[in-house]
Amino acid sequence: MRVAFVGKGGSGKTTLSALFARHVNRSGARVLAIDGDINQHLAEALSPESEPAVAPPLAAHLTDLKDFLRGTNPRIASPEAMIKTTPPGRGSRLLRLLGDDEVHARHVGRAGDVPLMVTGAFEESDLGVACYHSKLGAVELYLNHLVDTPGEYVVVDMTAGADAFASGLFTRFDITFLVAEPTRKGVSVYRQYRDHAREFGIRLAVIGNKITGEDDLLFLKEEVGDDLLTHLVQSPWVRAAEQGRAQGELEPHNHHALTVIREEIDTHPRDWPTLHRHAVEFHLRNAQAWADKATGLNLSAQVDPDYVPGRTPHP
């Protein structure tokens, strides 16, 4: 199952991404954390006690990634013909989570005990000529070709604010968790996400963070209503971990909140047809808006009719 953590900058989404990935990993489940934020801090959050072993960024080898994923798909003539939204079809190489393939071998490192993939930082050479979504396109391609199963978890720390809606990546998840502080600014991003999520049928749940008392909790309940799934209280353990001196275990209430988050994921099985339909819709949008002109190709022809990854027999 694929989950995204989003929220206002400073809301604690990177911390929550790390806490949840560590929580699931310690249970023995297969998990991959992906840093999809322009500020690449997930490795440090996952591994506050030791130096993480970060693998080469996924976006740094985008042409190689495309060439591998297109496989023998006759609808994709070359890596140059493949854009970030190109969906898989018969002949494409599909990935199993943390499988024995060159993508995972090259791009998965470790932060503490958690497997980690990173998109890569925004470089000085990108200034004025590229946007960060060009890097996130590598994650979108990866998720488009990933056939993950129940009991497996891909945890993505996304860019802050509503910026994730600038690409189709926000439709690649089974559920999006919006981390919100109990402030007006904290819930403003929620309203933007809520409206876009309803338009596309995206599952959205709110996680309150840094709650210090009943007034904080009542404020969030009034602002987000039934979308509030659970909350975490202000955590001395997290602050100590961020200062490199964590001892003991996460507070019981916050540990329970992580359990609630996992239960919310596990109780809703994957809808493969809807997931793939969103991928095709956004591919056709991109083709019409800019990609056909940029490549000189009719990219709508890349869509393989009646093909659904995870449902269609694949050689």
C-alpha positions, 0 to 999 in steps of 0.5 A: 500500500502506498501512503503519502504524508503532506502538510504545511511546512513545519507541521511535522510531516517528515517526522511523521513519515519517519515515525510511521516507517520505523513503526511498520518496519519494526513489526517485520513488514516490508517497507520502503521510505521515499523522500519526495520533499524538496528539502531532503531530511527524511534520512536524518529523521529515520536515523537520528542515532547513526549516519544513513547510507543514502543511495544515488538519487532516483532522479539522477538516473532518469533515462536509465530508469525509463529504459528499464521500465519500458522493457519490450513495450511496443508502444514506447519506442525509446526512453526519450518518448517516455514522460513521467506519466507514461503508464505501463502496458504489456511488455513493460517491466513491473517492479516488486517492492524491494525486488531483485532488480536494477532499480532497487539495487541502485537506488535503495539505501538504508537509514537506520533499519529502514530501506530508503529511496531519495529523489535528490536535492534541488541543485544549483544547476536546476535554478531557473531551468527546472522545477522540482516536479521534474525530479518527482517525475522519477517517483511517479514513474516508479510508482506507476510500475510498482505492483505492491501487495497488502502488507507492504508499505511505501511511505512517501514524505511529500513536498510541503503545502498544496504543491503536490497537486502540480503533478499527477503524483498525488493520485498514486497513493492509496491514502494521503495523510495530512499532518496539521497543527492546531492553528489556522495556518495548520488547517489552511493546507487541509482545505486545499487538499480536501477540495482537490481530493474530493474532485478526484476521489482521493482518500484523505485523513488528517493527523493532528500533531503537536497537540498540547491540550483539549483546546487544541484537539477541539479546534482541529475537530471543529475545523476538519470534522470527520476527516480527523483520524487521530492525533499525536501529542507534543513529544519530548521523545521526538525533540530529544531524537532531533537533538541526537539524545533520544532514549527509551521509547515514543510516548504511549499515546503517540505509539497508539496513534501510529497503530491507528494510522496503520489500521486505517491503511490496512482496512481499505484494499487497493482499487487497481482499476481506479489507481490505473485510471487516474494514471491514464487520465493524467497521462492524457492531460499531460500529452495534450497540454505539452508533451505531444508538442515537446516530443513530436509524438502522439503520446496517447498511443502509449496507453494500452487499452484494457490493461491494468497493472496488478490485474492484467496477466503479465509475461 
